[in-house]
Structures are given as structure tokens and as C-alpha cells.
Amino acid sequence: MKILRISASDTYDIRHKMLRPGRPKETTIFPGDEEDQTFHLGAFDGNKLVSVASFYFEKHPDLIHDEYQYRLRGMATLPEYQGQGHSSALLKMAFPIIKLNLCTLLWCNARENAMGFYQKVGFERMGEPFNIPQIGQHVLMFRKV
């Protein structure tokens, strides 16, 4: 497995397949994808992109103790590659990049069925579950970097 920086457009196919099936492909283009401080990482099995994650310089209004924050969004792994450490490897590569940007916190709106994964890699839950229309139940999670 290798982890590389990729472009926003490289993430769209996996995001669409795993996070927005049955919805228009444009729903996989997120605000901020092309911002200067945004970065995207991909995990490769050989030459095949199998897992993606995007990181946005964005502060959550409820996480007020850390001034500079990054948001994790669009993390997805192809089904046949899940459970093999790809998502964990993406995060492991992202943490030093986030620190280099003088940020101390990474947060995400995690799908409820992914909470266990996030807790396993050091994220904490904050607040009650909430619904994102057409996507499902989520919970705010964060991790000090």
C-alpha cells in the first residue's frame, strides 16, 4: 500500500460509489475541494486507487477551544479493500500535514455506522446524532492532532 497526495477530481469516483450511490455524481464535489489549504490523500494497491480522504481548513462552531482546525470529509474505501488499514494509513499520513499547518484538531461528521472506526483511531464523540438529509445519521467526532 502506498499513500499519495491526489487531486480533488481523483476522489470523485470512490466518493460517488461509496458515499452517494444513486445520487448525481455532482453531489461528490464538495465546497472547498479546490481551496489552497485543502488536501486530498489516496491509498493505492499497486496502481489502483482504493481509498480516499479529503481535509479542509475549516473550524467547527462547537469546537471552540482550538482556533485552527481541519475537517475530514469524504473518506471512503472500496468494499473489497475495507478492513485492511487503508483509512487508518490515510489518517496517519494526514496528521503531520495538519500539524505543519499549525492546526491542533481534526473533526468530522461521521456516519453512525463508522463511529467504531473513528473511536479506534483516537476520535471522540461530541453531542447527539443528527440527520443529514438524503445521507443519514451522523455524529460529530474530533481528535487532537
N, C-alpha and C positions, 0 to 999 in steps of 0.2 A: 504494500500500500504506500502511495505517496500523496502528500498534501501540497497543493499548489494554489497560488492566487489565480483567480479566474475572473472573467468579465460577468457583469450582471446578466447579459444575454445567455451565457453558458448555463445559468441556473434555471432558466425558464422551463425546459422540458421536464426536469425532475420535479420542480415545484408543481407544475401542472399535473403531472401523473399522480403525485403523492398527496398534494395539499388541496388541489382544486379540480378533482376529476368531475367531468360532466359540466363544467363551467367554462365560459370562454377563456381562451389562452391569455387574453389581455389581463385577466384577473391575477396573473402571476407576475405582472410588472408592478413593483411596489414603489410608492413615493420614496424618493431618496436614493434609489438604486444607483444613480449616476452622480451623486454628490461626491465632492473631493475627499471627504473623510470616511466615506463608506468603503468597505472592502468585502470581497466575496472569496470564499475558500471552497475548494473542491477536493474530494478524496477520489483517487484513481486506483483501479485494479488493472494493472497493466496500462493500457492506453484508454481504458473505458472510465468515464466519469460516472461514479456510483453514488456519491453523496455530496450535498451542497449545504452551505450555510452563508448567511449574509449578516453583516454587522454595520450598524448605523450609529453615528454620533448623535444620540437623542436622549434627553433627560425625561424620566417618568415623573409626573407631577406628585405622586405619592411617595417617592423615594427621595426625600429632601436632604438627607444627611450627606450625600455625595454629590458635589457640584457637577463633576464631569462624568458622564456615563455613556455606555454603549448599549444598544439594543440588538439582541439576537432575533433574527426573523428568517423565515423560510428555510429552516433546517429540515432536510428530507433525505432519506436514503432509499434506494430502490429495494423492493421487497426481498429479492434473493440475496441481498448483501446486508440485511439488517441483523443486528446481534453480533457483528464481527468487529466492533470497535471503531467504525468509521466516524460516527458522530463525535465520539469522545476524542478521537485524534484531531478532528476539525477544531474543537474547543481548545485542546492543548496547544495547537498552533496559534489560535486567536489570542489567548491570554497575554502573551508577551507583546503582541502588536497593540493591543488595547492599552497596556501599561506604557508603551512608548508614546502613546498619545495622551499621557498624563491622566488617564481615567482610572477610577478605582472600583467601578461597579459595572456589571453586565446584567441586564434584565431581559425578560421575555414574557410574552403571553403564551403560556404553554397549554397545549391541549391536555385535557384531564387525563387521557389515556397515556400521556407521555410524562406525567409527573414523577413516576418512579425513576425513569432515566435521569431526569434533571436532579432529583434528590441524590441519586447515586454519584453524580459528578459535582456535588457540592452546592447546588442551588437550594434556597429556602423559599417556602411558600409565603405569600402575604395576601391576606384578605380572603374573601369568599369567591367561589366560582362565578363566572359571568358568561353570558352568551354573546358570541359574535355572530350576527345574522348570516345565514347560509353557510356557516362554517362549523359552529358548535360551541360546546362548553370549554372554557379556558380558565386558567388561574394565573395570576401574576407571580412570577418567580424571579429571584435575583441571587447574585453571587458576588462577593467581594473578589477583586482581582489582585 
